[in-house]
Amino acid sequence: MNGLTIVLAALVLGVFSADRKCTTDKDCLAGHKCNGQICAARTECPMRGLPIAKPGCKVVEYLNDMNCPMPKVVCP
């Protein structure tokens, strides 16, 4: 049972740690750019901290004027 858990954990880590392949910036997620056929984080985008939402509110992601993903708290 422990061996199966280790194999599954290694498989999950291998899949999620793989670099995204790209040919243009449009192939990458928001906030990333194509650099040598691998999607890399854009250095001009600030590091994002997760804001704390009040009860009943939610945190959504939007693209700012530099096309960087930023969090925003939205309340009804």
C-alpha positions in Angstrom: 0.0 0.0 0.0 2.8 2.4 0.9 4.6 1.6 -2.4 1.5 2.5 -4.4 1.2 5.8 -2.5 4.8 6.7 -3.3 4.3 5.8 -7.0 1.2 7.9 -7.3 2.8 10.8 -5.5 5.8 10.6 -7.9 3.5 10.5 -10.9 1.5 13.5 -9.8 4.6 15.5 -9.1 6.1 14.6 -12.5 3.0 15.7 -14.3 2.5 19.0 -12.6 6.2 19.9 -12.6 6.5 19.5 -16.4 7.2 22.7 -18.3 4.5 24.0 -20.7 5.8 23.9 -24.3 5.1 27.0 -26.5 5.8 28.7 -29.7 4.2 32.1 -29.0 3.1 34.0 -25.8 -0.5 33.1 -26.6 0.3 29.4 -25.9 1.1 30.3 -22.2 -1.2 31.1 -19.3 -1.8 34.7 -18.3 1.2 36.2 -16.6 3.6 33.9 -18.5 5.6 34.4 -21.7 7.2 32.0 -24.1 11.0 31.9 -23.5 13.0 29.4 -25.5 9.8 27.3 -26.2 9.0 27.0 -22.5 6.4 29.1 -20.7 8.1 31.1 -18.0 6.7 33.7 -15.4 6.9 37.2 -16.7 9.3 39.2 -14.6 7.4 42.5 -15.1 4.4 40.9 -13.2 4.4 41.6 -9.5 4.3 38.7 -7.0 0.7 38.1 -6.1 -0.5 37.8 -2.5 -3.9 36.4 -1.8 -6.2 39.0 -0.3 -8.5 38.1 2.6 -12.1 38.1 1.6 -14.8 39.0 4.1 -17.6 36.5 4.6 -19.9 36.5 1.6 -17.2 37.9 -0.7 -15.0 36.0 -3.1 -11.6 36.5 -4.6 -11.5 36.6 -8.4 -8.6 37.0 -10.8 -8.4 39.7 -13.5 -5.8 40.9 -15.9 -4.4 44.4 -15.2 -3.2 46.9 -17.9 0.2 44.9 -18.2 -1.8 41.7 -18.9 -0.7 40.3 -15.5 -3.1 38.3 -13.4 -4.1 40.0 -10.2 -6.5 39.0 -7.4 -9.5 41.2 -6.6 -12.1 40.9 -3.8 -15.7 41.0 -5.1 -18.6 41.5 -2.7 -22.3 41.3 -3.6 
